[in-house]
Amino acid sequence: MKYTQLGRTGLKVSRLVLGTMNFGPQTDETDSHAIMDSALDAGINYFDTANVYGWGENKGRTEEIIGNWFAKSAANRDKVVLATKVYGNMAADGEPWPNHDKLSALNIRRAVDASLKRLQTDYIDIYQFHHVDRSTPFEEIWQAIDTLVQQGKILYVGSSNFPGYKIAQANEIAARRGGTIGLVSEQCLYNLYERRAEMEVIPAAQEYGLGVIPWSPLHGGLLGGVIKKEAEGGRRASGRAADTLADPAARARLQSYEDLLEKHGLEPGEAALAWLLTRPGVTGPIVGPRTAQQLESAIRAVELELSEEVLAGLDEIFPGPGPSPEAFAW
């Protein structure tokens, strides 16, 4: 495994991030623990989750699965850089009591204590805002975070799904307050198919020293060889992926993508991950394996070096928007 610093921090993290969203809903606890064992054995030390994972009436279940894994061995917790998230409505019936979601100081305090209990740990390495809260000022948010840092409950803070201007606003207010280093990471939707983050989110993250953690690196499976798998009778695409494949122009782009990689003897999913690892500002993509085999494929991507010919071909098929303001000004 290869490692890098998380943004401007001294924290050293693996270049793949183990995403746990499938733990519980699609992968049972025994298999989830086996995947975490394999990830740690492979050198992956960055595990990502969220308080809402498990979904519906099972919200929090994913954190519980991770907590039970930590309880098996103190070494597990000691070796892992643990990231979780706050924002979502945690009410099982979907109707939160006031102040039981988003980023008020009250909910942050309540949510972090609940996550610590489920995770069976006394601290969280990276506590992430899962979404922008347009109703809560950053002065209040940072005051709550400062208290948690002083109490030793969290070490760093990250964002997820923030636009560039909110990254700037959050860190400028943190700097004016003093005593906090502000956001150190941003999780955003970013992959070959969806490159809009290159316009402002990633430049803002680089300017403020945030590590970029792309989620959905295979764009819901579309970049994992979906057309070939479909032809071979594999699992058919569903949801957003199925809608995209129904568009003839999108399907043609994906076919060109798979043809290019087949020509060079590359597996699509591994190539898509390897491409992200070449991108400026990217710390490492989140991989969310449902099985041990999917994890093994993701790990191979870390050692995969894409040729200039392949990189140029990928850019031709999936051109990025370019930086702002050039991307929209002229």
Secondary structure, 3 states (H helix, E strand, C coil): CCEEECCCCCCEEECCEEECCCECCCECHHHHHHHHHHHHHCCCCEEECCCCCCCHHHCCHHHHHHHHHHHHCHHHHHHCEEEEEECCCCCCCCCCCCCCCCCCHHHHHHHHHHHHHHHCCCCEEEEEECCCCCCCCHHHHHHHHHHHHHCCCEEEEEEECCCHHHHHHHHHHHHHHCCCCCEEEEEEECCCCCCHHHCCHHHHHHHCCCEEEEECCCCCCCCCCHHHHHHCCCCCCCHHHHHHHCCHHHHHHHHHHHHHHHHCCCCHHHHHHHHHHCCCCECCCEECCCCHHHHHHHHHHHCCCCCHHHHHHHHHHCCCCCCCCHHHHC
